[in-house]
Amino acid sequence: MIPLIDVSLILLIIFMVMTPFLVQSQITVQLPKSSQGAQTQQDEIIRVQIDPQGAVTVEGKRVDMADLESELILRLSKAAKRTVLVQADKSVPIEKVIAVFDIAKKLGAGKLGIAVSKG
């Protein structure tokens, strides 16, 4: 039993001595720099608002539910990350929000989000 303890203590000492050398020999990586400025994340989000009366606006432009798909086609083709955020009042039926989600997902939106409007 005692020789096993001696061997384990010697191994512990060896690891304690070797650890600083291992930490110092880490590889440093030079990350590439961007040649152009990155767009802000706010510019890449397409905001769809639904007011309590059920009117739909896309980036401030009032749109009928029937024309929402064509408006989102135009917006999603220009967007880099294809993120759609639906802002709705708490009194808006969830079916309207789900209908907007379905249209956005059908058109290839990468991320979908939901927010509650103040009021």
ABEGO torsion letter per residue (X at the ends): XAAAAAAAAAAAAAAAAAAAAAAAABBBBBBBBBABBBBBAAAABBBBBBBAAGBBBBGGBBBBAAAAAAAAAAAAAABAAGBBBBBBBAABBAAAAAAAAAAAAAAGBABBBBBBBBX
